[in-house]
Amino acid sequence: MSAPSSERRLLRPRYTCFAADRLWVIDETQPVAVLLEPTSGRIDRIVSRPENPSPSPVLTIASHEGRVWLHYRGTDVLACVTVDGVHHAEYLDQLWLLIRSMDGADRHFVRLSTDTAASELEAAIDDLDVTGYCRTVAPEPPDHASYVRYCIRRLDGRQFSKRMHDVRAEFLGDWPHGRLHISFTHNDYEGFTLVTRLSLYDEQGRRLDDVTRYVPTELMERADTRAYPGRSHAIGGVLYV
């Protein structure tokens, strides 16, 4: 089994809440929160809970005074988090926080105000690398190569719509971040190659639903309704859809 490919993981902000006089910006899937000082917009610290299991990205959040309560759907873990770590966790005794301060050149500054808070918040955490705070990726499954061949065999060369032609499927990249690329031409997009990119695994290395079961229908519906980005988005004659 090979090691997971190296890929930077930037913060993907999805949730925000106020607690302990700080603005908490929480990642969409990883157990990572960036704490900002609301008056200066300065990143105070990054809080991570990589041992917190998460079979589902759906997160319920509640905050009160200096505490934030976190619960991922599908788990029995309810964690009470403060700026200094886990204050209380139920049903799991191996849950803890890694808290790392950001000093010197690693600090980001932005002035927050009621008029420009949204845009400036985005600037504060733009391209913030949280790779070192994420969960450990699962080992590569021994049947990965076989599964890729299976997906290609089921999709390569098929005409999902009468408007689609020259359909080709290939896997580009390394596990788990590589993606299945399905390229084709379309009657109404003469001179362009259209490409759909599909992930076979999530960022934890867990296999997603079998793409061969639902992608044919999606490709047909999009081809028949021309549900694609405008031609101006094409790069070198390739339009990613």
One Martini backbone bead per residue (centre of mass of N, CA, C, O) as a GRO file, in nm:
protein
  241
    1MET     BB    1   0.096   0.036   0.023
    2SER     BB    2   0.055   0.363  -0.028
    3ALA     BB    3   0.101   0.676   0.020
    4PRO     BB    4  -0.030   0.961   0.042
    5SER     BB    5  -0.062   1.227  -0.126
    6SER     BB    6   0.063   1.543  -0.165
    7GLU     BB    7  -0.158   1.803  -0.023
    8ARG     BB    8  -0.282   2.094   0.014
    9ARG     BB    9  -0.481   2.230   0.289
   10LEU     BB   10  -0.731   2.446   0.286
   11LEU     BB   11  -0.942   2.647   0.409
   12ARG     BB   12  -1.310   2.571   0.445
   13PRO     BB   13  -1.540   2.778   0.507
   14ARG     BB   14  -1.876   2.742   0.687
   15TYR     BB   15  -1.857   2.822   0.992
   16THR     BB   16  -1.995   3.053   1.242
   17CYS     BB   17  -1.895   3.194   1.566
   18PHE     BB   18  -1.941   3.314   1.902
   19ALA     BB   19  -1.663   3.301   2.141
   20ALA     BB   20  -1.464   3.431   2.367
   21ASP     BB   21  -1.435   3.698   2.193
   22ARG     BB   22  -1.459   3.523   1.920
   23LEU     BB   23  -1.416   3.424   1.590
   24TRP     BB   24  -1.541   3.130   1.449
   25VAL     BB   25  -1.382   2.933   1.191
   26ILE     BB   26  -1.522   2.655   1.027
   27ASP     BB   27  -1.479   2.380   0.873
   28GLU     BB   28  -1.655   2.170   0.656
   29THR     BB   29  -1.480   1.880   0.749
   30GLN     BB   30  -1.268   1.965   0.933
   31PRO     BB   31  -1.128   1.983   1.273
   32VAL     BB   32  -1.128   2.319   1.218
   33ALA     BB   33  -1.036   2.632   1.382
   34VAL     BB   34  -1.052   2.985   1.347
   35LEU     BB   35  -0.937   3.249   1.557
   36LEU     BB   36  -1.073   3.574   1.590
   37GLU     BB   37  -1.022   3.905   1.643
   38PRO     BB   38  -1.277   4.134   1.608
   39THR     BB   39  -1.116   4.414   1.613
   40SER     BB   40  -0.850   4.321   1.427
   41GLY     BB   41  -0.857   4.028   1.271
   42ARG     BB   42  -0.672   3.842   1.419
   43ILE     BB   43  -0.503   3.555   1.447
   44ASP     BB   44  -0.489   3.368   1.736
   45ARG     BB   45  -0.581   3.063   1.645
   46ILE     BB   46  -0.563   2.705   1.608
   47VAL     BB   47  -0.813   2.452   1.612
   48SER     BB   48  -0.780   2.094   1.678
   49ARG     BB   49  -0.960   1.752   1.608
   50PRO     BB   50  -0.836   1.473   1.466
   51GLU     BB   51  -0.982   1.246   1.664
   52ASN     BB   52  -1.252   1.326   1.554
   53PRO     BB   53  -1.504   1.164   1.446
   54SER     BB   54  -1.647   1.157   1.082
   55PRO     BB   55  -1.897   1.018   0.887
   56SER     BB   56  -1.996   1.324   0.880
   57PRO     BB   57  -2.015   1.670   0.774
   58VAL     BB   58  -2.239   1.712   0.973
   59LEU     BB   59  -2.275   2.006   1.181
   60THR     BB   60  -2.335   2.090   1.518
   61ILE     BB   61  -2.382   2.423   1.661
   62ALA     BB   62  -2.298   2.572   1.986
   63SER     BB   63  -2.304   2.882   2.175
   64HIS     BB   64  -2.161   2.989   2.507
   65GLU     BB   65  -1.979   3.224   2.563
   66GLY     BB   66  -1.676   3.028   2.606
   67ARG     BB   67  -1.842   2.805   2.431
   68VAL     BB   68  -1.829   2.508   2.213
   69TRP     BB   69  -2.059   2.293   2.052
   70LEU     BB   70  -1.993   1.961   1.911
   71HIS     BB   71  -2.166   1.767   1.637
   72TYR     BB   72  -2.152   1.473   1.459
   73ARG     BB   73  -2.309   1.299   1.250
   74GLY     BB   74  -2.300   0.957   1.367
   75THR     BB   75  -2.217   1.026   1.660
   76ASP     BB   76  -2.123   1.012   2.029
   77VAL     BB   77  -1.992   1.303   2.009
   78LEU     BB   78  -1.963   1.560   2.263
   79ALA     BB   79  -1.812   1.877   2.237
   80CYS     BB   80  -1.642   2.100   2.456
   81VAL     BB   81  -1.510   2.413   2.352
   82THR     BB   82  -1.219   2.601   2.393
   83VAL     BB   83  -0.936   2.794   2.360
   84ASP     BB   84  -0.780   2.556   2.548
   85GLY     BB   85  -0.992   2.326   2.478
   86VAL     BB   86  -1.132   2.054   2.609
   87HIS     BB   87  -1.379   2.058   2.851
   88HIS     BB   88  -1.588   1.841   2.715
   89ALA     BB   89  -1.651   1.478   2.673
   90GLU     BB   90  -1.866   1.238   2.530
   91TYR     BB   91  -1.809   0.883   2.477
   92LEU     BB   92  -1.495   0.992   2.460
   93ASP     BB   93  -1.148   0.948   2.589
   94GLN     BB   94  -0.974   1.041   2.297
   95LEU     BB   95  -1.024   1.354   2.317
   96TRP     BB   96  -0.850   1.628   2.159
   97LEU     BB   97  -0.648   1.920   2.143
   98LEU     BB   98  -0.479   2.125   1.908
   99ILE     BB   99  -0.281   2.409   1.993
  100ARG     BB  100  -0.179   2.681   1.775
  101SER     BB  101   0.016   2.934   1.734
  102MET     BB  102   0.054   3.249   1.556
  103ASP     BB  103   0.362   3.374   1.449
  104GLY     BB  104   0.473   3.631   1.303
  105ALA     BB  105   0.458   3.566   0.966
  106ASP     BB  106   0.185   3.390   1.017
  107ARG     BB  107   0.031   3.634   1.044
  108HIS     BB  108  -0.294   3.779   1.008
  109PHE     BB  109  -0.444   4.086   0.884
  110VAL     BB  110  -0.766   4.249   0.970
  111ARG     BB  111  -1.027   4.476   0.931
  112LEU     BB  112  -1.321   4.496   1.109
  113SER     BB  113  -1.663   4.562   0.999
  114THR     BB  114  -1.993   4.612   0.938
  115ASP     BB  115  -1.942   4.664   0.620
  116THR     BB  116  -1.663   4.454   0.568
  117ALA     BB  117  -1.650   4.172   0.708
  118ALA     BB  118  -1.684   3.958   0.487
  119SER     BB  119  -1.443   4.035   0.297
  120GLU     BB  120  -1.221   4.046   0.522
  121LEU     BB  121  -1.250   3.761   0.622
  122GLU     BB  122  -1.164   3.629   0.359
  123ALA     BB  123  -0.878   3.758   0.360
  124ALA     BB  124  -0.774   3.636   0.632
  125ILE     BB  125  -0.825   3.312   0.517
  126ASP     BB  126  -0.674   3.316   0.267
  127ASP     BB  127  -0.479   3.051   0.205
  128LEU     BB  128  -0.506   2.869   0.461
  129ASP     BB  129  -0.296   2.639   0.600
  130VAL     BB  130  -0.426   2.304   0.745
  131THR     BB  131  -0.277   2.032   0.711
  132GLY     BB  132  -0.157   1.985   1.016
  133TYR     BB  133  -0.483   1.965   1.135
  134CYS     BB  134  -0.568   1.709   1.012
  135ARG     BB  135  -0.667   1.420   0.942
  136THR     BB  136  -0.585   1.107   0.900
  137VAL     BB  137  -0.523   0.907   0.645
  138ALA     BB  138  -0.616   0.639   0.516
  139PRO     BB  139  -0.538   0.363   0.387
  140GLU     BB  140  -0.481   0.215   0.106
  141PRO     BB  141  -0.659   0.024  -0.080
  142PRO     BB  142  -0.592  -0.279  -0.236
  143ASP     BB  143  -0.835  -0.211  -0.472
  144HIS     BB  144  -0.785   0.054  -0.625
  145ALA     BB  145  -0.693  -0.024  -0.913
  146SER     BB  146  -0.942  -0.202  -0.969
  147TYR     BB  147  -1.156   0.022  -0.932
  148VAL     BB  148  -1.061   0.203  -1.157
  149ARG     BB  149  -1.101  -0.002  -1.386
  150TYR     BB  150  -1.402  -0.038  -1.342
  151CYS     BB  151  -1.489   0.255  -1.401
  152ILE     BB  152  -1.371   0.274  -1.685
  153ARG     BB  153  -1.520   0.030  -1.810
  154ARG     BB  154  -1.817   0.162  -1.754
  155LEU     BB  155  -1.748   0.458  -1.918
  156ASP     BB  156  -1.587   0.399  -2.154
  157GLY     BB  157  -1.739   0.477  -2.470
  158ARG     BB  158  -2.002   0.592  -2.382
  159GLN     BB  159  -2.339   0.695  -2.482
  160PHE     BB  160  -2.541   0.899  -2.289
  161SER     BB  161  -2.595   1.074  -2.550
  162LYS     BB  162  -2.674   1.187  -2.868
  163ARG     BB  163  -2.479   1.450  -2.808
  164MET     BB  164  -2.254   1.246  -2.744
  165HIS     BB  165  -1.890   1.203  -2.793
  166ASP     BB  166  -1.594   1.065  -2.740
  167VAL     BB  167  -1.577   0.886  -2.482
  168ARG     BB  168  -1.357   0.934  -2.196
  169ALA     BB  169  -1.170   0.748  -1.941
  170GLU     BB  170  -0.962   0.879  -1.665
  171PHE     BB  171  -0.700   0.861  -1.427
  172LEU     BB  172  -0.587   1.142  -1.231
  173GLY     BB  173  -0.348   1.082  -1.021
  174ASP     BB  174  -0.350   1.024  -0.672
  175TRP     BB  175  -0.403   0.873  -0.403
  176PRO     BB  176  -0.703   1.033  -0.303
  177HIS     BB  177  -0.698   1.297  -0.518
  178GLY     BB  178  -0.772   1.172  -0.752
  179ARG     BB  179  -0.942   1.176  -1.081
  180LEU     BB  180  -1.213   1.127  -1.285
  181HIS     BB  181  -1.201   1.165  -1.636
  182ILE     BB  182  -1.462   1.292  -1.853
  183SER     BB  183  -1.454   1.297  -2.199
  184PHE     BB  184  -1.614   1.510  -2.460
  185THR     BB  185  -1.843   1.567  -2.712
  186HIS     BB  186  -2.068   1.821  -2.859
  187ASN     BB  187  -2.292   1.930  -3.084
  188ASP     BB  188  -2.307   2.241  -2.940
  189TYR     BB  189  -1.959   2.222  -2.906
  190GLU     BB  190  -1.779   2.309  -3.132
  191GLY     BB  191  -1.429   2.267  -3.061
  192PHE     BB  192  -1.487   2.112  -2.790
  193THR     BB  193  -1.383   1.985  -2.472
  194LEU     BB  194  -1.545   1.797  -2.233
  195VAL     BB  195  -1.508   1.793  -1.862
  196THR     BB  196  -1.541   1.553  -1.603
  197ARG     BB  197  -1.486   1.554  -1.246
  198LEU     BB  198  -1.417   1.270  -1.023
  199SER     BB  199  -1.451   1.150  -0.709
  200LEU     BB  200  -1.369   0.843  -0.523
  201TYR     BB  201  -1.270   1.009  -0.270
  202ASP     BB  202  -1.217   1.135   0.014
  203GLU     BB  203  -0.994   1.313   0.222
  204GLN     BB  204  -0.980   1.031   0.405
  205GLY     BB  205  -0.999   0.776   0.192
  206ARG     BB  206  -1.297   0.733   0.137
  207ARG     BB  207  -1.528   0.575  -0.030
  208LEU     BB  208  -1.748   0.651  -0.254
  209ASP     BB  209  -1.988   0.638  -0.441
  210ASP     BB  210  -2.070   0.478  -0.717
  211VAL     BB  211  -2.038   0.642  -1.016
  212THR     BB  212  -2.173   0.428  -1.218
  213ARG     BB  213  -2.476   0.473  -1.099
  214TYR     BB  214  -2.513   0.811  -1.156
  215VAL     BB  215  -2.354   0.950  -1.392
  216PRO     BB  216  -2.507   0.874  -1.654
  217THR     BB  217  -2.758   1.046  -1.586
  218GLU     BB  218  -2.619   1.319  -1.548
  219LEU     BB  219  -2.490   1.337  -1.829
  220MET     BB  220  -2.751   1.323  -1.990
  221GLU     BB  221  -2.903   1.568  -1.869
  222ARG     BB  222  -2.684   1.781  -1.935
  223ALA     BB  223  -2.670   1.733  -2.238
  224ASP     BB  224  -2.979   1.785  -2.305
  225THR     BB  225  -2.969   2.085  -2.142
  226ARG     BB  226  -2.694   2.235  -2.138
  227ALA     BB  227  -2.549   2.223  -1.832
  228TYR     BB  228  -2.319   2.463  -1.881
  229PRO     BB  229  -2.079   2.649  -1.909
  230GLY     BB  230  -1.951   2.889  -2.065
  231ARG     BB  231  -1.729   2.920  -2.326
  232SER     BB  232  -1.541   3.135  -2.174
  233HIS     BB  233  -1.427   2.899  -1.968
  234ALA     BB  234  -1.235   2.801  -2.154
  235ILE     BB  235  -0.920   2.602  -2.189
  236GLY     BB  236  -0.786   2.531  -2.472
  237GLY     BB  237  -1.078   2.392  -2.552
  238VAL     BB  238  -1.151   2.337  -2.244
  239LEU     BB  239  -1.449   2.229  -2.067
  240TYR     BB  240  -1.538   2.244  -1.739
  241VAL     BB  241  -1.830   2.053  -1.588
   0.00000   0.00000   0.00000
